[in-house]
Amino acid sequence: MRKLATLIKKAANIGTADIPMYEAALSVTRGINLLSLLILVLNVLFGPLYYFITGKLYILIGSLSEAGFVAGVIILNYSKRRSLANILFYLVLNTATFYFSVILGQLGEAQLMIVFLVGLSFFMFHTFTTRLISISGTLLLLVLMEVNFKFRFIDPIHTSAHDIDLMRWTAYGVTVFLVAILFYLYALNNSRLLDELKKHSEIIESRLEREKGLNVIKSQFIRNSYHEVRTQFAGVFLTIQVLARMKKEEAVAKLDDIVSDLRSGCKTLQLVLTNILEYSKFEAGISQQALYEPVNMIMTIDLIVNSFKYAANKKNVAIDCQYSADFEEYVISDKVKIMQIVTNLLHNAIKFSKPNTCIRVALDKKDGYVRLSVKDEGNGIAHDILEKMFNEPFITEKSANNEEGIGLGLQVTGQIVASLEGRIDVESEIGKGAGFTVSLPIG
């Protein structure tokens, strides 16, 4: 039984592989295939039976002809000629109904098929014009059948009363069966469309909720970005104003500190703007290919560490660099991306470090990878933040050291590392700090 159901399902789906689930053509094609299959079987079964009862060869010819034509409908659907298949199916059923009404007369009860044909026109066709034409043709067919019944232009077959009863009740059963199948197809189609509508509604609702959440996050991101940029600009302008009020001798004496303050503010401002730009590129789907070249990793890291020493000293945070003794002078990588990675990790480490602690930067090689690690002695990172920090933007931990943090640095860093076909790992212990290790393949 299960094999038969599977076979019928496969037959009903002939020629539907390219039809989207939400299109009405899917249900129509499946329904026509199923009805064609049923009518083919009914004709193959009852055609020889009626021929055996009446001995009339044209009953057998008509049945087998109808079976052949509906088989052609399935073949047309298989060839993706669905509109032609629908028209042929409707014409074949109308023609067969008229044919059998003529040769069987009243005992064929062909008038009952008119109900089925009218319902079929609503199922198959979806425009007012095609429905009007098909129904009008079917009603004209009914008129011709009634005229022939009344005036006997073509005499029907004559047989015994027993045979008449058998054929009439068979006609009742077949017609009721086909009408029931048609109602089933209507219900199945409505159920499928409702299910599809529900799925799409859920998807749209989910997307709307996600968009609302993203809008809230982006609004917060814009506010935080504005605050952080404004803060750095304010610091730079304040330093310039203080410098303008100083006497020449006093300004010269404090020139180193003033320049360091300006450089630190500009460095942070540059980092914020760079991260915003990088995030915008990723969001827009702009993938920048890595520009591989010989990079002096140790020199590059030292330059960045030196640029951050002023900010670290202001918090009484030391930066300790340890490089593997056998680390070669140059590796093949993208220098700009390497600088972005180191800058983001070191900026974060300084921001979250406790005063009078040490940040450890290490560089070595292992298993065909260059490994860069940056470890701080801050408060560590909460577990829920760890799970999302590389995959979602604007994820950051608010603290006294990071009241208005944007939450882009680590997400952008993760994307840059991925663009270099590397990986980034993090270890964190609450109250003791966090460590990030970037592993990049050796070019």
PyMOL commands that set and color helices and strands:
alter all, ss='L'
color gray80, all
select helices_A, chain A and resi 2-12+24-54+57-78+82-108+112-124+128-151+161-245+248-253+255-283+297-314+335-352+383-388+409-419
alter helices_A, ss='H'
color red, helices_A
select strands_A, chain A and resi 293-295+318-323+331-333+358-366+369-375+423-429+433-441
alter strands_A, ss='S'
color yellow, strands_A
deselect
rebuild
show_as cartoon
